[in-house]
Amino acid sequence: MKAITFTIDLKSFFLGVLTVSAVLLMANKPNTELAQQNQSGWPNQRYQAITGKDTRTIIIDTQTGRFLIERPALGLPAWAPMDFEELYRRR
């Protein structure tokens, strides 16, 4: 059985390093659309959904305080719009 020998010249080594580093730089380039969304003033994560094992689903608008709460009636899902400020004033 012959021994396998592996030789590479310096020029090919540096060309390979340059190619790998260029590919890694292109793969890690930030997405400009995501960068714009994360700027201040952009409605980032405006709506949040809350669910539990034994509870109803609630979808909250974090900017206005309004939310939708699931009220299943006779097995059919129905959504009731509510306002947190109005509900808090009633208490």
C-alpha positions as CSV (number, residue, x, y, z in Angstrom):
1,M,0.0,0.0,0.0
2,K,1.4,3.4,-1.0
3,A,1.6,6.3,1.3
4,I,-0.4,9.3,0.2
5,T,1.6,12.5,0.1
6,F,0.1,16.0,0.0
7,T,2.0,19.0,-1.1
8,I,0.7,22.5,-1.7
9,D,2.7,25.6,-2.7
10,L,2.6,28.9,-0.8
11,K,0.7,30.7,-3.6
12,S,-2.1,28.1,-3.6
13,F,-2.4,28.2,0.2
14,F,-2.8,32.0,0.2
15,L,-5.3,31.9,-2.6
16,G,-7.3,29.3,-0.7
17,V,-7.2,31.4,2.5
18,L,-8.3,34.5,0.6
19,T,-11.2,32.6,-1.0
20,V,-12.4,31.2,2.3
21,S,-12.2,34.6,4.0
22,A,-14.1,36.3,1.2
23,V,-16.9,33.7,1.4
24,L,-17.1,34.1,5.1
25,L,-17.3,37.9,4.8
26,M,-20.1,37.7,2.3
27,A,-22.0,35.2,4.4
28,N,-21.8,37.4,7.5
29,K,-22.9,40.6,5.7
30,P,-25.7,42.2,7.6
31,N,-29.1,42.5,5.9
32,T,-29.8,46.2,5.3
33,E,-33.6,45.6,5.6
34,L,-33.2,44.2,9.1
35,A,-30.8,47.0,10.1
36,Q,-33.5,49.5,9.0
37,Q,-36.2,47.7,11.1
38,N,-34.1,47.8,14.2
39,Q,-33.7,51.6,14.1
40,S,-35.6,53.7,16.6
41,G,-39.1,54.6,15.5
42,W,-39.7,51.3,13.6
43,P,-42.6,49.3,15.1
44,N,-40.5,46.4,16.2
45,Q,-42.5,43.6,17.8
46,R,-45.7,45.6,17.9
47,Y,-48.0,42.6,18.2
48,Q,-47.4,39.9,20.8
49,A,-49.4,36.7,21.2
50,I,-49.9,35.1,24.6
51,T,-51.1,31.6,24.9
52,G,-51.2,29.1,27.8
53,K,-52.1,25.5,28.2
54,D,-55.4,26.1,30.0
55,T,-56.0,29.8,29.0
56,R,-57.3,31.7,26.0
57,T,-55.1,33.2,23.4
58,I,-54.6,37.0,23.6
59,I,-53.0,39.2,20.9
60,I,-51.7,42.5,22.3
61,D,-50.9,45.7,20.3
62,T,-48.0,47.0,22.4
63,Q,-48.3,50.6,21.0
64,T,-52.0,51.3,21.6
65,G,-52.8,48.9,24.4
66,R,-55.6,47.3,22.5
67,F,-55.9,43.6,22.4
68,L,-58.0,40.7,21.0
69,I,-59.0,38.0,23.4
70,E,-60.3,34.6,22.2
71,R,-63.7,33.8,23.4
72,P,-64.8,30.4,22.1
73,A,-68.5,30.0,22.0
74,L,-70.0,26.6,21.2
75,G,-66.7,25.3,19.9
76,L,-66.3,28.1,17.4
77,P,-63.5,30.6,17.9
78,A,-64.6,34.3,18.3
79,W,-62.4,37.3,18.9
80,A,-63.5,40.2,21.0
81,P,-61.5,43.5,20.6
82,M,-60.8,45.3,23.9
83,D,-58.8,48.3,25.2
84,F,-56.6,48.0,28.2
85,E,-57.1,51.6,29.3
86,E,-60.9,51.2,29.1
87,L,-60.9,47.9,31.0
88,Y,-58.6,49.3,33.7
89,R,-60.9,52.4,34.2
90,R,-63.8,50.1,34.9
91,R,-62.1,48.4,37.8
